[in-house]
Structure formats: C-alpha cells, structure tokens
C-alpha cells in the first residue's frame, strides 16, 4: 500500500475521531464538566483533516461547523 493510498484511510479515521470527540464534548457539557481539553483536541483534529483534504485534492476543503464554546 503506497502513501497515497493511506491518505483516504487517514481521512476516514480523522472523521471518526472528530465525531467521537464531538459526542464526548456534548456529554461533558451536559454533565456540567470542563471540556476545554477535548475542544482543543477537536480543533487540532479538524486542522489535521483540513490539511489532509487540501493536500489530497489540491484545493481548500469546506470548514466544519465550529464547536460552540462552553459557558
């Protein structure tokens, strides 16, 4: 398997990670707990996904919906 073949797999894995982090942030928010670390990790995963999408397609990817800050 070449490095180019692994990019789509990495994109799928990052999307799954982002989905799980979003759910975890929601659970933490509902429980009234601090979710800043999870939000930071989510932002980093989204940036990594954006970078992979840009490098694999050669153009800008549509940004994900931003996470609302906790209050």
C-alpha positions in Angstrom: 0.0 0.0 0.0 1.5 3.3 -1.0 1.5 6.5 1.0 -1.1 8.0 -1.4 -3.4 5.0 -0.7 -3.3 5.7 3.1 -4.5 9.3 2.8 -8.2 8.3 2.3 -7.9 5.9 5.2 -6.4 8.6 7.4 -9.2 11.0 6.4 -11.8 8.4 7.4 -10.1 7.8 10.7 -9.9 11.5 11.5 -13.6 12.0 10.7 -14.4 9.1 13.1 -12.2 10.7 15.8 -13.9 14.1 15.2 -17.3 12.5 15.5 -16.4 10.8 18.8 -14.8 13.9 20.2 -18.0 15.9 19.4 -20.1 13.4 21.2 -17.7 13.4 24.2 -17.8 17.2 24.3 -21.6 17.1 24.3 -21.6 14.6 27.2 -19.2 16.7 29.2 -21.2 19.8 28.6 -24.5 18.1 29.7 -22.7 16.9 32.8 -21.5 20.4 33.6 -17.8 19.4 33.3 -14.9 21.2 31.8 -14.5 20.2 28.1 -11.7 22.6 27.1 -9.1 19.9 26.6 -11.5 17.9 24.4 -12.3 21.1 22.4 -8.6 21.8 21.8 -8.0 18.2 20.6 -11.1 18.5 18.4 -9.7 21.7 16.8 -6.4 20.0 16.2 -8.0 17.0 14.6 -10.1 19.3 12.4 -6.9 21.2 11.3 -5.2 18.0 10.6 -8.2 16.8 8.5 -8.3 20.1 6.7 -4.5 19.8 5.9 -5.0 16.3 4.5 -8.0 17.3 2.5 -6.1 20.2 1.0 -3.0 18.1 0.2 -5.0 15.3 -1.4 -7.3 17.5 -3.5 -5.1 20.4 -4.2 -7.8 22.9 -3.1 -9.4 24.2 0.1 -11.8 22.0 1.9 -15.1 23.3 3.3 -14.7 24.0 7.0 -16.6 22.0 9.6 -19.2 23.6 11.8 -17.3 25.3 14.7 -17.9 24.0 18.2 -19.7 26.4 20.4 -17.6 27.5 23.4 -18.8 26.2 26.8 -20.3 28.7 29.1 
